[in-house]
Amino acid sequence: MIGAVVSGTLQGLFVLIEVYYAIYVLLELRTLWISRKAQRRELPRLSACASSAPDTAFAPPVSVLLPVRDVPAVIERLIDAVCRLRYPRSALEILVLDDSADETTLLAQRRIDHWRRQGVDIRLVRRKDREGFKAGNLANGIREASGDFFVIFDADFVPPEDFLLRTMPCFRDPKLGYLQTGIAYENRDKSFLTRFQAMEMGHQQVVNEGLSADGDMASLTGTSCIWRRACVEALGGWDAATVTEDVDLNYRAQLGDWKYAYLREVVSTSLLPETVSAYRLRRERWGRGLIHNAFRHVGRMFARPMTLMQRLHAISVMFSSLLLASIYLVVLLSLPLTWLTTGDEVISRWGVPLFYGLVTLWALDNAVGAQRSAGPDADWGRLRSFLEIYP
C-alpha cells in the first residue's frame, strides 16, 4: 500500500514537471518566433529610439554608476571606456563605487585623476563598510549621484562610445522606467565552457527580445542598463535582502506602473567566467536569487491584471530556475526512482519519450542563441549553429 502511494506520488510529480516543461518550451518557441518576426520587419523595440542616427537633442542629466570590488585586472579599461562615452559633458557624471580591499582602489584613482585632467566629471566613492554588498553600494551611489538617470555597468563591461546617444532618446516616454541593452562576449571562443555560456546567454537575449516586443514580463540583468531616477526612488531602490537585487528591482518595476525596453541593437561587451568554479558560483547565486524572487513576487504577479498569455509568460520567466532544477533532479535520480515506482505503460511508453523530445526541441531552440551571442549581425548558417550545440 505504501509502495503504491509512493509510486503514484512520484509519477504524478513527473507528469506535473513534464507538463510545465512542455508549456515552458512552447512559450520560448513563441518568443523566438516573435523575435525573428520583429527582426525581419526591422522593427526597433521602442519607437525607433535605437536607430543608427543618434539623437543629440535629448540629453537629460545622467549619472554613470560603476559598482566594483577587487577587480584590478579590468578596472582601468572600464573607467577608460565609460570616460569615452559621447554625451554632453555638462550633463554627465561618472561615479566609481569602490568597495575594494586591494590594489583596485589605487589603479582606479590613477585613471580617475587622468580623466579629470581631460575635463571629465568622474570621482571615486568609497564607504566605511560593505553593508548590503552590491545593493548597498548602489544605494549609497544614488545618494551621491545628481543625475535624473542611472547608467550601470559591472566591472567587466565595455560599452560602445555611442551608448548614451542611442539609448537616452527612449526615455522621452515618461513611463519608461528601465532599459536593458544587448551583451556580447569577448572571450566566447576561449574554451568549450565559454562557448556554452555564450550560447546560453545569447538564447536568453533572444527570449528577452521576444518578450519585449510582445509586451510580456522579462527577467533582465542589472548591468549595461539605464534606470530612471524617479522609478528607482518610487520603488524604494535596491534591496539587499536578495542576492539578485537587480532581478528584484526590475520585477517590482514591471509589476508596478513602469514600462521597460530591451534594445538588442546597442551592444556592450563583457567577459564570461573561464573556470568551472567561477561559473558554478555565478550560476548558484543566480539560481538562488531567481527562485527567491519568484516566490517573493508571485503574489503581486497574480494580483496584477494580465491576459492569459502574459500570465503564462510571467510564470515561465519567474519560475524557470525552479523548473530547470526540478528537471536536473529528475535526471539525476532517474535510476533510483525506477526502483520506487511500479511499472506504468502509459508513463514509460509516452511520458519518457515526450520528455526527451522536449529536451531535444529546447536544445535546438537554444542553438539560435549561439548565433545571437556572437553579435546582432552574425549569420552563421544552419551548419555552424548545429555545431555550436555539439562542439
NUKEFI-88677 format. One line per field, with one value per residue (C-alpha): x, y negated, z; residue number from 1. Coordinates in steps of 0.25 Angstrom, whole numbers. Example, Ala and Ser with C-alpha at 12.3 -4.5 7.8 and 13.67 -1.06 7.14 Angstrom:
! NUKEFI-88677
u	c(49;55)
v	c(18;4)
w	c(31;29)
num	c(1;2)
! end
This chain:
! NUKEFI-88677
u	c(0;11;19;7;5;20;20;7;13;26;19;9;21;28;15;14;28;27;14;20;33;24;18;31;37;25;25;40;37;27;36;47;36;32;47;50;38;42;56;50;42;54;45;53;48;43;38;51;59;71;73;86;85;87;79;87;75;70;81;76;86;92;100;108;110;121;120;133;140;154;155;169;170;158;156;165;159;145;148;154;142;132;140;140;124;119;110;109;119;111;100;109;116;123;124;133;126;138;137;151;161;172;180;167;166;180;178;164;169;180;171;161;172;176;162;159;170;163;151;142;134;138;141;143;132;136;128;132;127;121;107;97;108;105;91;96;107;97;88;100;103;90;91;104;98;92;86;72;76;86;94;100;112;118;134;136;127;132;120;121;124;110;103;96;93;86;78;75;64;56;53;45;34;31;26;39;46;57;64;73;83;90;102;113;125;140;145;133;143;153;148;136;131;131;125;114;111;111;101;92;93;90;78;73;75;66;56;56;55;43;37;40;34;21;20;22;29;44;56;66;80;85;97;98;85;79;69;60;63;48;46;57;52;37;41;50;63;71;68;80;70;72;85;80;76;75;64;56;56;52;41;36;36;29;18;16;13;26;30;43;50;60;70;78;84;92;103;113;124;127;135;130;135;147;147;137;138;135;124;118;118;111;100;98;96;87;78;76;73;63;55;55;50;39;33;35;27;18;6;7;8;-5;-11;-8;-18;-11;-16;-15;-3;4;1;7;20;21;20;30;40;39;40;50;61;52;47;61;66;54;58;72;67;59;70;80;70;64;71;67;53;51;53;42;31;23;22;13;12;6;17;28;23;19;24;38;40;32;41;54;47;44;59;63;54;59;73;70;63;76;84;78;84;98;97;91;102;113;107;94;99;105;100;106;96;90;103;110;98;97;112;110;101;111;125)
v	c(0;-10;-6;-9;-22;-26;-21;-29;-42;-41;-38;-50;-59;-54;-57;-71;-75;-69;-77;-90;-87;-86;-99;-105;-100;-105;-119;-120;-116;-126;-137;-132;-134;-148;-152;-147;-153;-166;-165;-162;-175;-182;-188;-195;-192;-205;-216;-215;-220;-212;-216;-217;-232;-236;-247;-258;-268;-260;-260;-260;-259;-245;-238;-226;-217;-206;-197;-190;-181;-175;-175;-180;-173;-181;-194;-202;-198;-200;-214;-217;-212;-220;-233;-232;-232;-242;-251;-266;-267;-277;-266;-254;-250;-237;-230;-219;-212;-205;-194;-188;-184;-182;-190;-193;-206;-211;-207;-214;-227;-228;-226;-236;-246;-245;-247;-258;-266;-264;-270;-258;-259;-246;-243;-231;-228;-219;-214;-211;-197;-187;-187;-182;-178;-182;-186;-195;-200;-205;-211;-219;-223;-229;-237;-243;-244;-256;-251;-248;-235;-224;-216;-204;-195;-184;-183;-174;-182;-191;-200;-206;-221;-224;-216;-228;-235;-223;-219;-232;-236;-224;-232;-242;-233;-237;-223;-216;-213;-203;-200;-188;-186;-175;-168;-161;-153;-156;-142;-134;-125;-123;-109;-99;-105;-120;-115;-108;-120;-130;-121;-120;-135;-138;-129;-138;-150;-145;-141;-155;-162;-154;-157;-172;-172;-165;-174;-162;-161;-158;-155;-165;-168;-179;-183;-190;-197;-210;-213;-226;-232;-235;-220;-215;-225;-221;-206;-209;-205;-193;-182;-175;-164;-156;-152;-157;-171;-174;-164;-168;-183;-180;-171;-182;-191;-182;-178;-193;-204;-205;-201;-194;-193;-183;-188;-177;-187;-194;-184;-185;-174;-166;-154;-141;-132;-123;-113;-103;-108;-123;-118;-109;-121;-131;-121;-117;-131;-134;-121;-124;-139;-135;-125;-134;-146;-137;-133;-147;-154;-143;-149;-162;-156;-148;-161;-169;-169;-161;-153;-138;-138;-149;-141;-129;-136;-143;-129;-123;-134;-135;-120;-116;-113;-104;-97;-94;-90;-80;-74;-73;-66;-56;-52;-50;-42;-34;-21;-21;-26;-14;-5;-12;-13;-1;1;-8;-6;-20;-27;-18;-18;-32;-41;-38;-39;-52;-57;-55;-60;-73;-73;-72;-83;-92;-89;-93;-106;-109;-108;-120;-128;-123;-132;-144;-143;-146;-159;-165;-164;-150;-140;-126;-118;-105;-96;-106;-107;-92;-91;-100;-90;-79;-85)
w	c(0;4;-8;-17;-11;-13;-27;-30;-24;-31;-45;-42;-39;-52;-60;-54;-57;-71;-74;-68;-77;-89;-87;-84;-97;-105;-99;-102;-117;-117;-112;-123;-134;-129;-128;-142;-148;-142;-148;-162;-161;-155;-144;-133;-119;-115;-125;-133;-121;-124;-139;-145;-145;-130;-125;-118;-115;-103;-93;-78;-67;-66;-55;-59;-47;-47;-35;-33;-23;-24;-39;-42;-56;-62;-54;-63;-76;-70;-66;-79;-87;-79;-80;-95;-95;-105;-97;-93;-82;-75;-73;-70;-57;-54;-40;-37;-26;-20;-9;-11;-1;-11;-21;-29;-22;-25;-40;-41;-35;-45;-56;-50;-48;-63;-68;-58;-65;-78;-73;-69;-57;-50;-36;-26;-16;-4;8;22;21;11;17;7;-2;-17;-13;-2;-11;-22;-11;-6;-20;-24;-11;-17;-31;-37;-50;-54;-60;-55;-64;-58;-63;-56;-55;-67;-77;-88;-94;-108;-109;-114;-104;-97;-111;-115;-103;-96;-106;-102;-89;-96;-92;-77;-73;-77;-64;-69;-81;-84;-95;-103;-98;-106;-100;-103;-99;-104;-112;-101;-98;-98;-85;-90;-103;-95;-87;-99;-106;-93;-91;-105;-105;-93;-101;-112;-101;-95;-109;-112;-98;-100;-114;-109;-96;-87;-73;-74;-65;-69;-64;-55;-64;-77;-74;-70;-59;-58;-44;-42;-44;-34;-24;-25;-23;-11;-18;-18;-7;0;5;-8;-15;-29;-25;-40;-43;-30;-35;-49;-45;-36;-47;-57;-47;-44;-54;-61;-75;-79;-92;-98;-109;-115;-125;-115;-110;-99;-98;-85;-80;-77;-65;-71;-59;-55;-41;-45;-54;-43;-32;-42;-46;-32;-28;-40;-37;-23;-26;-37;-28;-16;-25;-31;-18;-13;-25;-29;-21;-27;-41;-39;-34;-46;-58;-69;-81;-81;-90;-82;-69;-75;-79;-66;-59;-69;-66;-51;-49;-60;-50;-41;-53;-58;-44;-44;-57;-53;-41;-49;-58;-46;-38;-50;-47;-32;-35;-44;-32;-25;-35;-41;-56;-63;-78;-81;-74;-80;-94;-95;-84;-84;-100;-99;-88;-97;-109;-101;-97;-112;-116;-105;-109;-124;-118;-110;-123;-129;-117;-121;-133;-126;-115;-126;-129;-135;-149;-149;-159;-157;-165;-160;-160;-151;-142;-141;-138;-126;-120;-121;-121)
num	c(1;2;3;4;5;6;7;8;9;10;11;12;13;14;15;16;17;18;19;20;21;22;23;24;25;26;27;28;29;30;31;32;33;34;35;36;37;38;39;40;41;42;43;44;45;46;47;48;49;50;51;52;53;54;55;56;57;58;59;60;61;62;63;64;65;66;67;68;69;70;71;72;73;74;75;76;77;78;79;80;81;82;83;84;85;86;87;88;89;90;91;92;93;94;95;96;97;98;99;100;101;102;103;104;105;106;107;108;109;110;111;112;113;114;115;116;117;118;119;120;121;122;123;124;125;126;127;128;129;130;131;132;133;134;135;136;137;138;139;140;141;142;143;144;145;146;147;148;149;150;151;152;153;154;155;156;157;158;159;160;161;162;163;164;165;166;167;168;169;170;171;172;173;174;175;176;177;178;179;180;181;182;183;184;185;186;187;188;189;190;191;192;193;194;195;196;197;198;199;200;201;202;203;204;205;206;207;208;209;210;211;212;213;214;215;216;217;218;219;220;221;222;223;224;225;226;227;228;229;230;231;232;233;234;235;236;237;238;239;240;241;242;243;244;245;246;247;248;249;250;251;252;253;254;255;256;257;258;259;260;261;262;263;264;265;266;267;268;269;270;271;272;273;274;275;276;277;278;279;280;281;282;283;284;285;286;287;288;289;290;291;292;293;294;295;296;297;298;299;300;301;302;303;304;305;306;307;308;309;310;311;312;313;314;315;316;317;318;319;320;321;322;323;324;325;326;327;328;329;330;331;332;333;334;335;336;337;338;339;340;341;342;343;344;345;346;347;348;349;350;351;352;353;354;355;356;357;358;359;360;361;362;363;364;365;366;367;368;369;370;371;372;373;374;375;376;377;378;379;380;381;382;383;384;385;386;387;388;389;390;391)
! end
